[in-house]
Amino acid sequence: MKQFLTAGKEIHTTLFVLLFCLFIPTLSLALEPDEILVVVNNRMAKSVDLAEYYMEKRLIPASHLLQLSLSLKETISRQEYDERVKEKIIEKLKKSSFEPRISTLVLIYGMPLKVEPSELNWDEKDELRQFRKRKNVLSQLPKPKSEKIKLLLKVLTDKISVLTRIKERASVDSELALLEAEPYPLSGWVKNPYFLGFQSVANVIPKDKVLLVSRLDGPDASTVYRIIDDTLSAEKNGLKGKAYIDARWPLPEGETGSGYQFYDASLHKAAQHIEKRMEVVIDDTQSLFKENCCKQAALYCGWYSLSRYIDSFEWQPGSIGYHMASNECSTLKNAKSSVWCMKMLQNGVSAVIGPVYEPYIQGFPVPELFFSQLVDGYMSLGEAYLVSIPYLSWQMILVGDPLYQPFSPVREP
């Protein structure tokens, strides 16, 4: 836990110094269609058709399509990821000699969401069994347990965590962002060099070794077609509606303390930026927006209802939002689940962000950065995501068209 608290402080102490000078038009990354490689799992029905439909609408060259043959499960092994995803994309990039350089991957409906840790060898498996057996015996001892037993349980828990390599779990998307940056540590996260809060931080991966990765995905193919069409319609006509921001506390005076306070304050600051574009409704109480109360919802950000979507929103075509809670993008296909990402997509959202596992709060895009860049109109959806997310090789996924630009640039008087 210590590394995550330290990382959160690093974001906290570097970000506010930069905010005064970073919101300027020259930050635009100017993503173009010929910089995109579209990746599809051709074993999923309708996925190739979806890819071709998207590429035709966005004028992406036909040669920028890569078909893979993968498991239809949402979670794949590290071996399948390495051999059948990562290596195949690297091979495509090397053989095709794209000009300009491919800067972005768009994964299409049917691509796996999650990659598991690397496989344990026989000795490690045996050691893990022994640790688990010992922990189980100690756990069965009657309460209250002595301090010595508590310490032994903690040591065993830590050893099990290391052996199971939990921190190697990641979203396929976030792992692919570092496709050209290897080698890098699989355990834990890697600082994102595009994140605005890390522009003065040393020892980060070079920007030209990082890819922007998003996906056009959802519970079914018809949802993905709808996302593409709604995105194009909103881009043409402008995103209309209201923004709903669901904080938990009033905006504090002075500096914030914990990571939770920092992100909650960032929700308030996001609302201040969005107000230049549309009406904002902000709730700063512990309760969440009630069902069916958010009419004409175009933008949303809030927290915290774990894996329990609340049907509060009348989503507008082209709407964008994310809910800050763990595992909210752990599935996009399981009909029994109530995770926010899947339910938001089912109910009409065109772009959503969420984690496949526990990301810790500082694993999320910083709300004020994401929404300020988006509403200023100089960055696309994908670009705003890339500069607002602190870490890669981690848990986050962006579902949406990276080229989507719902607002025209702000013209200062």
C-alpha positions as CSV (number, residue, x, y, z in Angstrom):
1,M,0.0,0.0,0.0
2,K,2.9,2.4,0.7
3,Q,3.9,2.8,-2.9
4,F,0.3,3.8,-3.8
5,L,0.1,6.4,-1.1
6,T,3.5,7.8,-2.1
7,A,2.4,8.0,-5.8
8,G,-0.8,9.8,-4.7
9,K,1.2,12.4,-2.9
10,E,3.4,12.9,-6.0
11,I,0.3,13.6,-8.1
12,H,-1.0,16.0,-5.4
13,T,2.2,18.0,-5.0
14,T,3.1,18.4,-8.7
15,L,-0.3,18.9,-10.3
16,F,-1.5,22.3,-9.0
17,V,1.8,24.0,-10.0
18,L,1.2,23.0,-13.6
19,L,-2.5,23.8,-13.8
20,F,-1.9,27.5,-14.3
21,C,0.2,27.1,-17.4
22,L,-0.9,23.9,-19.1
23,F,-4.4,24.7,-20.3
24,I,-3.4,26.2,-23.6
25,P,-4.2,25.4,-27.2
26,T,-0.7,24.2,-28.1
27,L,-1.2,21.1,-26.0
28,S,-3.3,19.5,-28.8
29,L,-1.8,16.2,-29.9
30,A,-3.6,16.5,-33.3
31,L,-4.5,12.8,-33.6
32,E,-5.2,11.9,-37.3
33,P,-7.0,8.8,-38.8
34,D,-3.8,7.6,-40.5
35,E,-2.1,7.2,-37.1
36,I,-4.6,4.6,-36.0
37,L,-4.3,0.8,-36.1
38,V,-7.6,-1.0,-35.7
39,V,-7.3,-4.4,-33.9
40,V,-10.0,-7.0,-34.1
41,N,-10.6,-10.5,-32.8
42,N,-12.0,-12.2,-35.9
43,R,-13.4,-15.1,-33.8
44,M,-16.1,-12.8,-32.5
45,A,-19.1,-12.5,-34.7
46,K,-19.7,-9.1,-36.4
47,S,-16.4,-7.7,-35.0
48,V,-14.7,-7.5,-38.5
49,D,-17.8,-5.8,-39.9
50,L,-17.8,-3.3,-37.0
51,A,-14.1,-2.6,-37.6
52,E,-14.7,-1.9,-41.3
53,Y,-17.7,0.3,-40.5
54,Y,-15.7,2.4,-38.1
55,M,-12.7,2.7,-40.5
56,E,-15.0,3.7,-43.4
57,K,-16.7,6.4,-41.3
58,R,-13.4,7.8,-40.0
59,L,-11.5,7.4,-43.3
60,I,-8.9,5.1,-41.7
61,P,-6.9,3.3,-44.5
62,A,-7.9,-0.3,-45.1
63,S,-4.3,-1.4,-44.5
64,H,-4.6,-0.2,-40.9
65,L,-6.7,-3.3,-39.9
66,L,-5.1,-6.2,-38.0
67,Q,-7.1,-9.3,-37.5
68,L,-6.2,-11.6,-34.6
69,S,-7.6,-15.0,-33.6
70,L,-8.0,-15.0,-29.8
71,S,-10.0,-16.5,-27.0
72,L,-13.6,-15.2,-26.7
73,K,-13.1,-14.9,-22.9
74,E,-12.8,-11.4,-21.4
75,T,-9.7,-12.5,-19.5
76,I,-6.6,-14.0,-21.1
77,S,-3.4,-15.5,-19.8
78,R,-0.1,-13.6,-19.9
79,Q,1.1,-16.2,-22.4
80,E,-1.8,-15.6,-24.8
81,Y,-1.3,-11.9,-24.5
82,D,2.4,-12.1,-25.2
83,E,2.3,-14.5,-28.1
84,R,-1.1,-13.7,-29.8
85,V,-1.7,-10.1,-29.0
86,K,1.5,-8.2,-28.2
87,E,3.8,-10.0,-30.6
88,K,1.3,-9.9,-33.5
89,I,0.8,-6.1,-33.2
90,I,4.6,-5.5,-33.0
91,E,5.0,-7.7,-36.1
92,K,2.4,-5.7,-37.9
93,L,3.9,-2.4,-36.9
94,K,7.4,-3.5,-38.1
95,K,6.4,-5.0,-41.4
96,S,4.0,-2.3,-42.5
97,S,6.4,0.7,-41.8
98,F,3.5,3.1,-41.3
99,E,4.1,6.7,-42.1
100,P,3.2,8.6,-40.1
101,R,4.0,6.5,-37.0
102,I,1.0,4.6,-35.5
103,S,0.3,6.5,-32.3
104,T,-3.1,4.9,-31.5
105,L,-4.6,1.4,-31.2
106,V,-8.4,1.0,-31.4
107,L,-9.5,-2.4,-30.1
108,I,-12.9,-3.6,-31.4
109,Y,-15.7,-5.6,-29.8
110,G,-14.5,-9.1,-29.0
111,M,-11.0,-8.1,-27.9
112,P,-10.2,-9.4,-24.3
113,L,-10.4,-6.9,-21.4
114,K,-7.9,-8.3,-18.9
115,V,-4.5,-10.0,-18.8
116,E,-3.6,-12.3,-15.9
117,P,-0.2,-12.5,-14.1
118,S,2.6,-14.6,-15.6
119,E,2.4,-18.3,-14.8
120,L,4.1,-19.7,-11.7
121,N,6.6,-22.5,-12.0
122,W,6.2,-25.8,-10.0
123,D,8.4,-24.7,-7.1
124,E,6.4,-21.4,-6.8
125,K,3.1,-23.3,-6.9
126,D,4.3,-25.7,-4.1
127,E,5.5,-22.8,-2.0
128,L,2.2,-21.0,-2.5
129,R,0.2,-24.1,-1.4
130,Q,2.3,-24.3,1.8
131,F,1.8,-20.6,2.6
132,R,-2.0,-20.9,2.1
133,K,-2.1,-24.0,4.2
134,R,-0.3,-22.3,7.1
135,K,-2.4,-19.2,6.8
136,N,-5.6,-21.3,6.9
137,V,-4.4,-23.1,10.1
138,L,-3.6,-19.8,11.8
139,S,-6.9,-18.2,10.7
140,Q,-8.9,-21.0,12.4
141,L,-7.4,-20.3,15.8
142,P,-9.9,-18.8,18.2
143,K,-10.1,-15.0,18.8
144,P,-8.7,-12.9,20.1
145,K,-5.5,-13.8,18.4
146,S,-2.2,-12.8,19.9
147,E,0.0,-10.1,18.4
148,K,2.5,-12.8,17.3
149,I,-0.2,-14.7,15.4
150,K,-1.5,-11.5,13.8
151,L,2.0,-10.7,12.6
152,L,2.5,-14.2,11.2
153,L,-0.8,-13.9,9.3
154,K,0.3,-10.5,7.8
155,V,3.6,-12.0,6.7
156,L,1.9,-15.0,5.1
157,T,-0.6,-12.7,3.4
158,D,2.2,-10.6,2.0
159,K,4.1,-13.7,0.8
160,I,1.0,-15.0,-0.9
161,S,0.4,-11.7,-2.6
162,V,4.0,-11.6,-4.0
163,L,3.7,-15.2,-5.2
164,T,0.3,-14.8,-6.9
165,R,1.7,-11.7,-8.6
166,I,-1.6,-9.8,-8.1
167,K,0.1,-6.5,-9.1
168,E,0.9,-7.9,-12.6
169,R,-2.8,-8.0,-13.4
170,A,-3.8,-5.3,-15.9
171,S,-6.2,-4.2,-18.6
172,V,-5.1,-5.4,-22.0
173,D,-5.5,-1.8,-23.2
174,S,-3.2,-0.3,-20.5
175,E,-0.6,-3.0,-21.1
176,L,-0.7,-2.4,-24.9
177,A,0.0,1.3,-24.3
178,L,3.6,0.3,-23.5
179,L,3.9,-2.1,-26.4
180,E,7.0,-0.2,-27.7
181,A,8.5,0.6,-24.3
182,E,9.7,-2.8,-23.2
183,P,11.3,-3.9,-20.9
184,Y,9.3,-2.4,-18.1
185,P,8.2,-3.8,-14.7
186,L,5.0,-5.8,-14.8
187,S,4.4,-5.5,-11.1
188,G,2.5,-2.3,-10.2
189,W,2.1,0.7,-12.4
190,V,4.3,2.8,-14.7
191,K,4.2,6.6,-14.8
192,N,2.5,7.9,-17.9
193,P,4.8,10.5,-19.5
194,Y,1.9,12.3,-21.2
195,F,0.2,12.9,-17.8
196,L,0.2,16.7,-17.2
197,G,1.2,16.2,-13.6
198,F,4.4,14.4,-14.5
199,Q,5.8,16.8,-17.0
200,S,8.6,17.8,-14.6
201,V,9.2,14.3,-13.2
202,A,12.4,12.5,-14.1
203,N,12.9,8.9,-15.2
204,V,9.6,8.4,-17.1
205,I,9.3,6.4,-20.3
206,P,9.8,8.6,-23.5
207,K,6.6,9.8,-25.0
208,D,7.4,8.3,-28.4
209,K,7.3,4.9,-26.7
210,V,3.7,5.2,-25.5
211,L,0.6,4.4,-27.5
212,L,-2.9,5.8,-27.0
213,V,-5.2,2.8,-26.6
214,S,-9.0,2.9,-26.6
215,R,-11.7,0.4,-27.6
216,L,-15.1,0.4,-29.3
217,D,-16.8,-2.2,-27.2
218,G,-19.9,-3.1,-25.3
219,P,-22.3,-5.8,-24.4
220,D,-23.3,-6.5,-28.0
221,A,-22.5,-5.4,-31.5
222,S,-25.6,-3.1,-31.8
223,T,-24.3,-1.1,-28.9
224,V,-21.0,-0.5,-30.7
225,Y,-22.7,0.6,-33.9
226,R,-24.8,3.0,-31.8
227,I,-21.7,4.4,-30.1
228,I,-20.1,5.1,-33.5
229,D,-23.2,6.7,-35.0
230,D,-23.9,8.8,-31.9
231,T,-20.4,10.0,-31.7
232,L,-20.4,11.2,-35.3
233,S,-23.8,12.9,-34.8
234,A,-22.7,14.7,-31.7
235,E,-19.4,15.7,-33.3
236,K,-21.3,17.2,-36.2
237,N,-24.0,18.9,-34.2
238,G,-22.2,19.6,-31.0
239,L,-22.8,17.8,-27.7
240,K,-25.9,19.1,-26.1
241,G,-27.3,18.7,-22.6
242,K,-26.2,19.1,-19.0
243,A,-23.2,17.9,-16.9
244,Y,-23.8,16.0,-13.6
245,I,-21.0,16.0,-11.1
246,D,-21.4,13.8,-8.0
247,A,-18.9,14.8,-5.3
248,R,-19.1,13.6,-1.7
249,W,-18.0,16.8,0.2
250,P,-18.1,20.6,-0.4
251,L,-15.0,22.1,-2.0
252,P,-12.5,22.6,0.8
253,E,-10.5,25.8,1.3
254,G,-6.8,25.5,0.8
255,E,-4.9,22.3,0.1
256,T,-6.5,18.9,0.2
257,G,-5.2,16.0,2.3
258,S,-5.8,12.4,1.2
259,G,-6.1,11.1,-2.3
260,Y,-9.9,10.8,-1.8
261,Q,-10.1,14.5,-0.8
262,F,-7.9,15.5,-3.8
263,Y,-10.1,13.7,-6.3
264,D,-13.2,15.0,-4.7
265,A,-11.9,18.5,-4.9
266,S,-11.0,17.8,-8.5
267,L,-14.6,17.0,-9.3
268,H,-15.6,20.5,-8.1
269,K,-12.8,22.0,-10.3
270,A,-14.0,20.0,-13.2
271,A,-17.5,21.5,-12.8
272,Q,-16.0,25.0,-12.9
273,H,-14.4,24.2,-16.2
274,I,-17.5,22.6,-17.7
275,E,-19.7,25.6,-16.8
276,K,-18.2,27.5,-19.8
277,R,-19.9,25.0,-22.1
278,M,-23.1,23.8,-20.5
279,E,-25.3,23.8,-17.3
280,V,-23.7,21.9,-14.5
281,V,-25.6,20.2,-11.7
282,I,-23.3,19.3,-8.8
283,D,-24.1,17.3,-5.7
284,D,-21.7,17.6,-2.8
285,T,-23.4,15.3,-0.3
286,Q,-22.7,11.6,0.6
287,S,-25.8,10.4,-1.3
288,L,-25.7,9.8,-5.0
289,F,-28.0,11.1,-7.7
290,K,-31.4,9.4,-7.3
291,E,-32.9,7.3,-10.1
292,N,-34.4,9.2,-13.1
293,C,-33.3,12.6,-11.8
294,C,-30.6,13.5,-14.3
295,K,-32.3,14.7,-17.4
296,Q,-30.4,15.4,-20.6
297,A,-27.2,14.1,-19.3
298,A,-24.2,14.8,-21.6
299,L,-21.3,14.6,-19.2
300,Y,-20.9,12.8,-15.9
301,C,-18.3,12.1,-13.2
302,G,-18.9,10.9,-9.7
303,W,-18.5,8.2,-7.0
304,Y,-19.0,5.9,-5.0
305,S,-21.4,3.0,-5.6
306,L,-19.4,-0.2,-6.0
307,S,-20.6,-2.4,-8.9
308,R,-24.1,-1.1,-8.5
309,Y,-25.2,1.2,-11.3
310,I,-27.9,3.7,-10.4
311,D,-30.2,4.4,-13.3
312,S,-30.3,8.2,-12.8
313,F,-29.5,9.4,-16.2
314,E,-31.2,10.3,-19.4
315,W,-28.1,10.0,-21.6
316,Q,-27.8,12.2,-24.6
317,P,-26.3,11.0,-27.9
318,G,-22.6,11.4,-27.6
319,S,-22.6,11.5,-23.8
320,I,-19.3,10.9,-21.9
321,G,-18.7,9.9,-18.3
322,Y,-17.1,7.8,-15.7
323,H,-17.7,6.6,-12.2
324,M,-14.8,6.3,-9.8
325,A,-15.1,2.9,-8.1
326,S,-13.2,-0.4,-8.3
327,N,-13.8,-3.0,-11.0
328,E,-16.4,-1.0,-12.9
329,C,-15.1,-2.3,-16.2
330,S,-14.4,-5.8,-15.0
331,T,-16.9,-7.0,-17.6
332,L,-18.6,-5.6,-20.7
333,K,-20.5,-8.9,-21.5
334,N,-21.9,-10.4,-18.3
335,A,-25.6,-9.7,-18.3
336,K,-25.9,-10.5,-14.6
337,S,-23.4,-7.7,-13.6
338,S,-24.4,-4.2,-12.6
339,V,-20.9,-2.6,-13.1
340,W,-21.1,1.1,-14.2
341,C,-19.3,0.9,-17.5
342,M,-21.4,-1.9,-19.0
343,K,-24.7,-0.4,-17.7
344,M,-23.8,3.1,-18.9
345,L,-23.1,1.7,-22.4
346,Q,-26.3,-0.2,-22.4
347,N,-28.3,2.9,-21.4
348,G,-26.9,5.2,-24.1
349,V,-23.4,6.6,-23.2
350,S,-21.0,6.9,-26.1
351,A,-17.7,7.0,-24.1
352,V,-16.9,5.7,-20.6
353,I,-13.7,5.1,-18.5
354,G,-13.3,2.4,-15.9
355,P,-11.0,-0.2,-14.3
356,V,-10.9,-3.9,-14.8
357,Y,-9.5,-4.5,-11.3
358,E,-8.7,-2.4,-8.2
359,P,-6.9,0.7,-9.5
360,Y,-6.7,2.7,-6.3
361,I,-8.2,6.2,-6.6
362,Q,-5.1,7.7,-8.1
363,G,-5.3,5.2,-11.0
364,F,-8.3,7.2,-12.4
365,P,-8.0,10.1,-14.8
366,V,-7.9,13.4,-12.8
367,P,-11.4,14.8,-13.4
368,E,-10.4,18.5,-13.7
369,L,-7.7,17.6,-16.3
370,F,-9.9,15.3,-18.3
371,F,-12.9,17.5,-18.5
372,S,-11.0,20.8,-18.9
373,Q,-9.1,19.5,-21.9
374,L,-12.3,18.0,-23.4
375,V,-14.5,21.1,-23.1
376,D,-11.8,23.5,-24.2
377,G,-12.1,21.8,-27.5
378,Y,-8.5,21.5,-28.6
379,M,-8.2,17.8,-27.7
380,S,-10.1,14.8,-28.8
381,L,-11.5,12.3,-26.3
382,G,-8.5,10.0,-26.6
383,E,-6.0,12.9,-26.2
384,A,-7.9,14.2,-23.1
385,Y,-7.8,10.7,-21.6
386,L,-4.0,10.3,-22.3
387,V,-3.0,13.5,-20.6
388,S,-5.2,13.0,-17.6
389,I,-4.4,9.4,-16.6
390,P,-1.4,9.1,-14.3
391,Y,-0.4,5.5,-14.8
392,L,0.0,2.8,-17.5
393,S,0.5,-1.0,-17.3
394,W,-2.4,-0.8,-14.9
395,Q,-6.2,-1.2,-14.7
396,M,-7.9,1.5,-16.7
397,I,-9.9,1.2,-20.0
398,L,-11.3,3.9,-22.3
399,V,-14.3,2.8,-24.3
400,G,-15.0,5.3,-27.1
401,D,-13.8,6.7,-30.3
402,P,-10.4,8.4,-29.6
403,L,-11.0,10.8,-32.5
404,Y,-14.3,12.0,-31.0
405,Q,-14.2,15.8,-30.5
406,P,-17.5,16.9,-29.0
407,F,-16.6,20.6,-28.7
408,S,-15.1,23.1,-31.0
409,P,-12.2,25.1,-29.6
410,V,-12.9,27.8,-27.1
411,R,-12.5,31.3,-28.6
412,E,-11.4,33.7,-25.9
413,P,-12.8,37.3,-26.2
